[in-house]
């Protein structure tokens, strides 16, 4: 019987710089989990970056639900009221 060996590194998302995720469309859905002292601003940045993703690319980023991102944007606007 054959066996395989796998190595991994645990990533504590809440300790990572959000810029890593904001600058990569494939990682963008993970950005809200990153370290921040201003979560509303980070979420707004995610919404802005998500809105910049082309329609063709959206299908490649399966973690996105752009309807919920739009809902998130509405929710964020309500926080400021």
ABEGO torsion letter per residue (X at the ends): XBBBBBBBBBBBAAABBAAAAAABAAAAAAAAABBBABAAAAAAAAAAAAAABBAAAAAABAABBAAAAAAAAAAAAAAAX
